Amino acid sequence: MPELSKEAKQRLQNLFKCGQFTIRWGFVPLVLYLGFKRGADPGMPEPTILSDRMPSE
């Protein structure tokens, strides 16, 4: 394996930190977005943000 300079190691470390941050904070919003974009399965009510917060009667 080739030796990396100190600057290259720092850049790779920064890149991995940014990737880790993106995965940690982006996964749940991505799943929610894809779920709302796809819509409900046949026979199920449409998903809405307010339906989880409103008491059902």
MDTraj code that builds the backbone (N, CA, C; nanometers):
import mdtraj as md
import numpy as np

residues = "MET PRO GLU LEU SER LYS GLU ALA LYS GLN ARG LEU GLN ASN LEU PHE LYS CYS GLY GLN PHE THR ILE ARG TRP GLY PHE VAL PRO LEU VAL LEU TYR LEU GLY PHE LYS ARG GLY ALA ASP PRO GLY MET PRO GLU PRO THR ILE LEU SER ASP ARG MET PRO SER GLU".split()
xyz = np.array([
    [0.0846, -0.1178, 0.0000],
    [0.0000, 0.0000, 0.0000],
    [0.0890, 0.1240, 0.0000],
    [0.0598, 0.2192, -0.0871],
    [0.1453, 0.3390, -0.0930],
    [0.1296, 0.4245, 0.0328],
    [0.2393, 0.4880, 0.0671],
    [0.2383, 0.5784, 0.1824],
    [0.1647, 0.7068, 0.1458],
    [0.0796, 0.7525, 0.2351],
    [0.0042, 0.8752, 0.2121],
    [0.0667, 0.9880, 0.2925],
    [0.0630, 1.1053, 0.2361],
    [0.1145, 1.2205, 0.3088],
    [0.0183, 1.2560, 0.4221],
    [0.0654, 1.3373, 0.5132],
    [-0.0170, 1.3779, 0.6269],
    [-0.1409, 1.4525, 0.5776],
    [-0.1242, 1.5357, 0.4750],
    [-0.2372, 1.6117, 0.4195],
    [-0.3402, 1.5178, 0.3566],
    [-0.2935, 1.4164, 0.2855],
    [-0.3855, 1.3208, 0.2226],
    [-0.4623, 1.2419, 0.3288],
    [-0.3942, 1.2049, 0.4367],
    [-0.4614, 1.1333, 0.5450],
    [-0.5689, 1.2206, 0.6088],
    [-0.5398, 1.3476, 0.6284],
    [-0.6377, 1.4393, 0.6866],
    [-0.7575, 1.4569, 0.5942],
    [-0.7323, 1.4649, 0.4641],
    [-0.8434, 1.4782, 0.3687],
    [-0.9321, 1.3543, 0.3694],
    [-0.8693, 1.2364, 0.3737],
    [-0.9485, 1.1132, 0.3797],
    [-1.0274, 1.1052, 0.5096],
    [-0.9662, 1.1442, 0.6184],
    [-1.0353, 1.1420, 0.7473],
    [-1.1548, 1.2371, 0.7447],
    [-1.1362, 1.3549, 0.6867],
    [-1.2451, 1.4516, 0.6751],
    [-1.3559, 1.3975, 0.5846],
    [-1.3183, 1.3324, 0.4777],
    [-1.4165, 1.2732, 0.3862],
    [-1.4989, 1.1661, 0.4574],
    [-1.4338, 1.0809, 0.5363],
    [-1.5057, 0.9766, 0.6094],
    [-1.5965, 1.0367, 0.7158],
    [-1.5526, 1.1432, 0.7808],
    [-1.6372, 1.2090, 0.8808],
    [-1.7611, 1.2680, 0.8150],
    [-1.7430, 1.3304, 0.6991],
    [-1.8581, 1.3873, 0.6268],
    [-1.9539, 1.2766, 0.5824],
    [-1.8995, 1.1658, 0.5352],
    [-1.9837, 1.0533, 0.4946],
    [-2.0598, 0.9949, 0.6119],
    [-1.9935, 0.9819, 0.7253],
    [-2.0591, 0.9299, 0.8448],
    [-2.1708, 1.0227, 0.8900],
    [-2.1474, 1.1535, 0.8860],
    [-2.2487, 1.2513, 0.9238],
    [-2.3685, 1.2427, 0.8303],
    [-2.3414, 1.2314, 0.7005],
    [-2.4489, 1.2237, 0.6014],
    [-2.5339, 1.0994, 0.6221],
    [-2.4707, 0.9873, 0.6481],
    [-2.5459, 0.8632, 0.6688],
    [-2.6273, 0.8706, 0.7969],
    [-2.5670, 0.9216, 0.9042],
    [-2.6377, 0.9270, 1.0325],
    [-2.7586, 1.0192, 1.0276],
    [-2.7443, 1.1362, 0.9693],
    [-2.8517, 1.2345, 0.9719],
    [-2.9398, 1.2319, 0.8475],
    [-2.9005, 1.1570, 0.7450],
    [-2.9776, 1.1540, 0.6221],
    [-3.0595, 1.0295, 0.6001],
    [-3.0334, 0.9230, 0.6757],
    [-3.1007, 0.7962, 0.6500],
    [-3.2501, 0.8033, 0.6792],
    [-3.2873, 0.8488, 0.7973],
    [-3.4286, 0.8530, 0.8353],
    [-3.5074, 0.9490, 0.7450],
    [-3.4593, 1.0721, 0.7196],
    [-3.5338, 1.1573, 0.6263],
    [-3.5475, 1.0962, 0.4865],
    [-3.4452, 1.0251, 0.4407],
    [-3.4538, 0.9596, 0.3102],
    [-3.5620, 0.8526, 0.3098],
    [-3.5682, 0.7721, 0.4143],
    [-3.6703, 0.6674, 0.4226],
    [-3.8098, 0.7291, 0.4280],
    [-3.8253, 0.8352, 0.5083],
    [-3.9553, 0.9026, 0.5143],
    [-3.9941, 0.9610, 0.3789],
    [-3.8989, 1.0252, 0.3124],
    [-3.9265, 1.0831, 0.1808],
    [-3.9696, 0.9757, 0.0820],
    [-3.8961, 0.8664, 0.0778],
    [-3.9319, 0.7602, -0.0164],
    [-4.0673, 0.6991, 0.0164],
    [-4.0994, 0.6880, 0.1443],
    [-4.2296, 0.6333, 0.1834],
    [-4.3438, 0.7235, 0.1409],
    [-4.3280, 0.8550, 0.1602],
    [-4.4333, 0.9474, 0.1201],
    [-4.4423, 0.9585, -0.0315],
    [-4.3275, 0.9482, -0.1001],
    [-4.3275, 0.9576, -0.2459],
    [-4.3980, 0.8368, -0.3074],
    [-4.3742, 0.7192, -0.2518],
    [-4.4345, 0.5974, -0.3056],
    [-4.5835, 0.5917, -0.2767],
    [-4.6227, 0.6384, -0.1612],
    [-4.7636, 0.6341, -0.1246],
    [-4.7971, 0.5065, -0.0507],
    [-4.9220, 0.4924, -0.0190],
    [-4.9678, 0.3774, 0.0592],
    [-4.9891, 0.2570, -0.0307],
    [-4.9854, 0.1403, 0.0311],
    [-5.0195, 0.0171, -0.0396],
    [-5.1699, 0.0146, -0.0636],
    [-5.2161, -0.0610, -0.1621],
    [-5.3603, -0.0687, -0.1868],
    [-5.4357, -0.1153, -0.0623],
    [-5.5444, -0.0461, -0.0314],
    [-5.6254, -0.0804, 0.0835],
    [-5.5835, -0.0116, 0.2127],
    [-5.4742, 0.0626, 0.2092],
    [-5.4258, 0.1319, 0.3288],
    [-5.4494, 0.2821, 0.3120],
    [-5.4691, 0.3550, 0.4236],
    [-5.4887, 0.4999, 0.4120],
    [-5.3602, 0.5694, 0.3670],
    [-5.3774, 0.6816, 0.2993],
    [-5.2619, 0.7584, 0.2533],
    [-5.1831, 0.8119, 0.3730],
    [-5.0514, 0.8057, 0.3668],
    [-4.9719, 0.8583, 0.4784],
    [-4.9715, 1.0114, 0.4774],
    [-4.9909, 1.0686, 0.5936],
    [-4.9792, 1.2131, 0.6098],
    [-4.9039, 1.2395, 0.7384],
    [-4.8407, 1.3529, 0.7444],
    [-4.7653, 1.3894, 0.8639],
    [-4.8595, 1.4122, 0.9808],
    [-4.9745, 1.4722, 0.9544],
    [-5.0674, 1.5056, 1.0617],
    [-5.1415, 1.3840, 1.1152],
    [-5.1519, 1.2773, 1.0377],
    [-5.2285, 1.1620, 1.0847],
    [-5.1648, 1.0975, 1.2074],
    [-5.0354, 1.1112, 1.2236],
    [-4.9676, 1.0538, 1.3408],
    [-4.9866, 1.1408, 1.4633],
    [-5.0163, 1.2682, 1.4446],
    [-5.0249, 1.3610, 1.5569],
    [-5.1692, 1.3876, 1.6009],
    [-5.2649, 1.3548, 1.5188],
    [-5.4053, 1.3801, 1.5504],
    [-5.4662, 1.2565, 1.6153],
    [-5.5416, 1.2742, 1.7228],
    [-5.6082, 1.1576, 1.7824],
    [-5.7191, 1.1079, 1.6904],
    [-5.7284, 0.9788, 1.6768],
    [-5.8340, 0.9236, 1.5910],
    [-5.9635, 0.9142, 1.6697],
    [-6.0724, 0.9338, 1.5995],
    [-6.2045, 0.9340, 1.6657],
    [-6.2739, 0.8020, 1.6473],
])
top = md.Topology()
chain = top.add_chain()
for i, resn in enumerate(residues, 1):
    res = top.add_residue(resn, chain, resSeq=i)
    for name in ("N", "CA", "C"):
        top.add_atom(name, md.element.get_by_symbol(name[0]), res)
traj = md.Trajectory(xyz[None], top)
